[in-house]
Amino acid sequence: MLVLAIGLLIARSIYLNSVPPSVLPGDAAAAAFDAMVYFIKVTLRVALAVALVVAIGAFITGPSRAAIQTRSALKSGLGWVRNFGERRGVSTGPVGEWTYAHRRGLRIGAVALFALIFVFWGHPTGLVVILLVVLLLVILGLIELIGRPTAEPESAGQT
């Protein structure tokens, strides 16, 4: 991406220096070149945003010590929020148990849905990528927050 971006800058400079002002004014030549490579530049920005999202996602889901600590911190934070709500009488009940039992499928479905939205978006920009990722993270966070394991029945033999 970096090589292509530098190549476009060099090509623009060569193009503008090779067009005589008597044939095409400098501003018009620059506008023509910029219009010709506009979608290439937008695609480079989107590819950069997608690459950063994939790299961050790969890091977070990876086996490194920092990734494991990040995941456990997020999980314990969401667990604290869920427990805080349950102590105050807010419970997800059977919906939370169902969500917990099907959380893997829900996660895969959410990621697949947002991937399809991105693929079928007309002209995605870097902002679109960032907004889709933020919305996906909110949905994944809600799946984790809502899902709670089934309550283990208390045994009558304990004293």
Secondary structure as the mmCIF struct_conf table of DSSP 4:
data_model
#
loop_
_struct_conf.conf_type_id
_struct_conf.id
_struct_conf.beg_label_comp_id
_struct_conf.beg_label_asym_id
_struct_conf.beg_label_seq_id
_struct_conf.end_label_comp_id
_struct_conf.end_label_asym_id
_struct_conf.end_label_seq_id
HELX_RH_AL_P HELX_RH_AL_P1 LEU A 2 SER A 18
BEND BEND1 VAL A 19 VAL A 19
TURN_TY1_P TURN_TY1_P1 PRO A 21 VAL A 23
BEND BEND2 LEU A 24 LEU A 24
HELX_RH_AL_P HELX_RH_AL_P2 GLY A 26 THR A 61
BEND BEND3 GLY A 62 SER A 64
HELX_RH_AL_P HELX_RH_AL_P3 ARG A 65 ARG A 87
TURN_TY1_P TURN_TY1_P2 ARG A 88 GLY A 89
HELX_RH_AL_P HELX_RH_AL_P4 GLY A 93 ALA A 101
TURN_TY1_P TURN_TY1_P3 HIS A 102 HIS A 102
HELX_RH_AL_P HELX_RH_AL_P5 ARG A 103 PHE A 120
BEND BEND4 GLY A 122 HIS A 123
HELX_RH_AL_P HELX_RH_AL_P6 GLY A 126 ILE A 146
HELX_LH_PP_P HELX_LH_PP_P1 PRO A 149 SER A 155
TURN_TY1_P TURN_TY1_P4 ALA A 156 GLY A 157
#
